[in-house]
Amino acid sequence: MLELRHLRTLIALRDAGSLVEAAERVHLTQSALSHQIKDLEERLGSPLFLRKSRPVEFTRAGQRLLTLAEQVLPQVRMAERDLARLAGNEQGRLHMAIECHSCFQWLMPTIDHFRNHWPEVEVDIPSGHNFDPLPALAREQLDLVITADPQPLPGIHYEPLFRYEGLLAVAKQHRLASRPWITPSDLAEETLITYPVEHSRLDVFSQFLDPAGIRPKEVRTAELTIMMMQLVASGRGVCALPNWALTEYLERDYVRGVALGEEGMWSTLFAAIREDSREAPWMEDFLRTARETSFAVLEGIKPA
């Protein structure tokens, strides 16, 4: 009567808070997910949650199955890892590079969780190397690259992790602070603060300014997010960052966040790996752990 997919669906529904977002997380259409839940409810003879409640409110039957899911699914994951070790596939190396200055918020807990379950795999984030990460991945100097800028390279696979919205951070008293969204021309007279990377690798240029042929009045760089926020809050410029990177500062009422364009500026974050490592059990587990951890710790992201 019960299958693992049912338990995973209920966990996704609890975490997402709606059928639409839960369907995205389990890679089903909303119609298919609704049918799956309805079929399970008919078998059990009991509704599992209250319709039209947001966030989702589970019935006693639904809560009992959630408790079961929380007990069973981690055990299944552990068994899968153990079986991979018994099959002799436990050896591996995971040297990675991050083309994302804001990624450590979710990446470090991912790595910590992964190390606990795969202590045999050598995990490292090399520093001090003067190479482009993606070509280095193809040359086997690296094993994984976190990037929002995939490049076509032979033998490289890009695994989507999640989608995120870029927001413009402005001072609370800034002229754009009360806007629901801005146009590229609104930045023509602004000082834009960015991380010290090529403009072609920044979404605010490649997706927002460049297509409109707009350049900000001035561009200045800062190494750390907190430095950027201090500059923005003091009225010395504006900056575009992923929504999750701004959450802390928005909640503290330190700055304001404004959408870039009427539809928003959305991007996808990828894990780039070599094709020959896609089926390694420890790599599959790292990618799954990265997705689960991201949705657990970040706000405002969507399934890719």
C-alpha positions in Angstrom: 0.0 0.0 0.0 2.8 2.4 1.0 5.8 3.1 -1.2 8.9 5.2 -0.7 7.7 7.7 -3.3 4.6 8.4 -1.2 6.8 9.2 1.8 9.1 11.4 -0.3 6.0 13.2 -1.7 4.7 14.0 1.8 8.1 15.3 3.0 8.2 17.5 -0.2 4.7 18.7 0.5 5.5 19.6 4.1 8.8 21.4 3.2 7.4 23.2 0.2 4.1 24.2 1.7 2.0 23.8 -1.5 1.2 21.3 -4.1 2.7 23.4 -6.9 6.1 23.7 -5.3 6.1 20.1 -4.0 5.4 18.8 -7.5 8.5 20.7 -8.7 10.6 19.1 -6.0 9.6 15.6 -6.9 9.7 16.3 -10.6 6.0 15.7 -11.3 3.3 17.8 -12.7 0.8 19.2 -10.2 -1.9 17.0 -11.8 0.2 13.9 -11.4 1.1 14.7 -7.8 -2.5 15.3 -6.9 -3.5 12.0 -8.5 -0.8 10.2 -6.6 -2.0 11.7 -3.3 -5.7 11.1 -4.0 -4.9 7.5 -4.9 -3.1 7.0 -1.6 -5.9 8.6 0.4 -8.4 6.3 -1.2 -6.3 3.3 -0.3 -5.9 4.5 3.2 -9.5 5.6 3.5 -8.5 9.0 5.1 -7.4 12.4 3.8 -3.8 13.3 4.5 -4.0 17.1 4.5 -6.6 19.9 4.4 -7.1 21.3 0.9 -6.6 25.0 0.3 -4.5 25.4 3.5 -1.2 27.3 3.2 1.2 26.3 4.5 -0.2 22.7 4.2 -2.0 21.5 7.3 -1.8 17.7 7.7 -4.5 15.5 9.2 -3.6 13.0 12.0 -3.2 10.4 9.3 -0.9 12.7 7.3 1.2 13.5 10.4 1.6 9.8 11.2 2.9 9.1 7.7 5.3 12.1 8.0 6.6 10.6 11.2 7.1 7.3 9.3 8.9 9.1 6.5 11.3 10.9 8.9 12.2 7.5 10.3 12.4 5.4 7.2 13.9 7.7 4.5 17.1 8.4 6.4 17.5 4.6 7.0 17.0 4.0 3.3 19.7 6.5 2.4 22.1 4.9 4.9 21.4 1.5 3.5 22.1 2.7 -0.1 25.4 4.2 1.1 26.3 0.9 2.8 25.4 -1.1 -0.3 27.6 1.1 -2.4 30.5 0.5 0.0 29.9 -3.3 -0.1 30.0 -3.1 -3.9 33.5 -1.7 -3.7 32.6 1.8 -5.0 33.5 3.8 -1.9 36.8 5.2 -3.1 36.8 8.7 -4.5 38.1 12.2 -4.5 36.0 15.3 -4.5 38.1 18.4 -5.1 35.8 21.3 -5.9 35.9 25.0 -6.9 33.1 27.5 -6.3 32.3 30.2 -8.9 29.9 31.8 -6.5 30.9 34.1 -3.6 27.7 33.5 -1.8 27.5 29.7 -1.9 29.2 28.9 1.3 25.9 29.5 3.2 24.5 26.2 1.9 27.7 24.5 0.6 29.5 24.1 4.0 26.6 22.3 5.7 26.4 20.1 2.6 30.1 19.2 2.9 29.8 18.5 6.6 26.8 16.2 6.1 28.6 14.4 3.2 31.8 13.9 5.2 29.8 12.2 8.0 28.5 9.6 5.6 31.4 9.3 3.2 34.6 9.6 5.3 36.5 7.5 2.7 36.1 10.2 0.0 38.7 12.9 0.0 37.0 16.3 0.1 38.9 19.5 -0.5 38.4 23.0 -1.9 41.9 23.8 -3.3 43.1 27.4 -3.1 45.9 29.3 -4.5 45.7 27.8 -8.0 45.7 30.1 -11.0 43.4 28.2 -13.4 39.9 28.5 -14.8 37.8 26.0 -12.9 35.8 24.5 -15.7 38.9 23.7 -17.9 40.6 22.4 -14.8 37.6 20.1 -14.3 38.0 18.7 -17.8 41.7 18.1 -17.1 40.8 16.2 -13.9 42.5 18.8 -11.7 39.1 19.3 -10.1 36.1 16.9 -9.7 33.2 19.4 -9.3 32.6 23.1 -9.9 29.7 25.1 -8.6 28.8 27.6 -11.3 25.9 29.7 -12.7 27.7 30.1 -16.0 27.9 26.7 -17.8 30.3 26.5 -20.8 30.1 23.8 -23.5 33.0 21.5 -22.8 33.4 17.9 -24.0 32.9 15.3 -21.3 31.4 17.8 -18.8 27.9 17.4 -17.4 26.0 20.2 -15.7 23.6 19.0 -13.0 21.1 21.7 -12.1 20.8 22.3 -8.3 18.2 25.1 -7.9 16.9 28.3 -9.4 17.3 31.6 -7.6 16.3 35.2 -8.2 18.8 38.1 -8.3 17.8 41.2 -6.4 19.1 44.7 -6.4 20.2 45.8 -2.9 19.8 49.5 -2.3 20.0 51.7 0.8 16.7 52.3 2.6 16.6 55.9 1.6 17.6 55.3 -2.0 15.4 56.6 -4.8 14.7 53.1 -6.0 13.9 51.6 -2.6 10.2 51.9 -3.0 10.0 50.5 -6.5 8.6 46.9 -6.9 11.0 46.4 -9.8 13.5 48.4 -11.9 14.6 48.7 -15.6 18.2 48.6 -16.9 18.1 52.3 -17.5 17.5 52.9 -13.8 21.1 51.8 -13.2 22.7 54.2 -15.8 23.4 56.8 -13.2 24.3 54.4 -10.4 27.5 53.0 -8.9 27.3 49.2 -9.2 29.2 47.2 -6.6 30.2 43.7 -7.7 32.5 40.9 -6.7 35.9 41.1 -8.4 35.1 38.8 -11.4 34.7 39.4 -15.1 31.5 41.2 -16.0 30.6 38.4 -18.4 30.2 36.1 -15.4 27.8 38.3 -13.5 24.1 37.9 -14.2 23.3 41.5 -13.7 25.4 42.3 -16.8 24.8 39.2 -18.9 21.0 39.0 -18.3 20.0 42.5 -17.4 22.3 45.3 -18.5 24.1 44.0 -21.6 20.9 43.0 -23.5 19.6 46.6 -23.0 23.0 48.2 -24.0 23.2 49.9 -20.6 26.3 50.6 -18.5 26.3 51.8 -14.9 28.0 55.1 -14.2 30.7 53.4 -12.2 31.6 49.9 -11.1 33.5 49.2 -7.9 34.4 45.8 -6.4 34.3 44.3 -2.9 35.6 40.9 -1.9 33.0 40.1 0.8 29.2 40.3 0.9 29.2 42.1 4.2 31.5 44.7 2.8 29.1 45.2 -0.1 26.2 45.6 2.3 28.0 48.2 4.3 28.7 50.2 1.1 25.1 49.9 0.0 23.6 50.8 3.4 25.8 53.9 3.5 24.5 55.0 0.1 27.8 54.5 -1.8 26.3 52.2 -4.5 23.9 49.4 -5.2 24.6 45.7 -5.9 22.9 42.7 -7.3 23.0 39.5 -5.3 21.1 36.2 -5.1 18.0 36.5 -3.0 19.3 34.0 -0.4 22.4 36.1 0.1 20.3 39.1 1.0 17.8 37.4 3.3 19.8 38.2 6.5 20.2 41.8 5.6 16.6 42.3 4.5 15.2 40.7 7.7 17.4 43.0 9.8 16.0 46.0 7.8 19.6 46.9 6.8 18.9 47.4 3.1 16.0 47.1 0.6 15.7 44.5 -2.1 14.2 45.4 -5.5 13.4 43.0 -8.4 15.4 43.3 -11.6 12.8 43.6 -14.3 9.1 43.1 -14.1 9.4 39.3 -14.3 12.5 39.2 -12.1 15.9 38.0 -13.0 16.2 34.2 -12.4 19.2 32.0 -12.9 20.1 28.4 -12.3 23.0 27.2 -10.2 24.8 24.0 -11.5 27.2 21.5 -10.3 29.6 20.7 -13.1 31.1 17.2 -13.1 32.7 14.9 -15.5 30.5 12.4 -17.4 32.6 9.5 -16.1 31.8 10.4 -12.5 28.0 10.8 -12.8 27.2 7.3 -11.7 29.6 7.1 -8.8 27.4 6.5 -5.7 29.2 9.1 -3.6 28.8 11.7 -6.3 25.1 11.0 -6.7 24.8 11.3 -2.9 26.7 14.5 -2.8 24.4 16.1 -5.5 21.3 14.9 -3.7 22.6 16.2 -0.4 23.4 19.5 -1.9 19.8 19.9 -3.2 18.2 18.8 0.1 20.5 21.1 2.1 19.9 24.1 -0.1 16.1 23.8 0.2 16.5 23.4 4.0 18.7 26.5 4.6 17.9 28.9 1.8 14.7 30.9 1.2 13.3 32.0 -2.1 14.8 29.3 -4.3 13.0 27.0 -6.7 13.7 23.5 -8.1 15.6 23.6 -11.4 
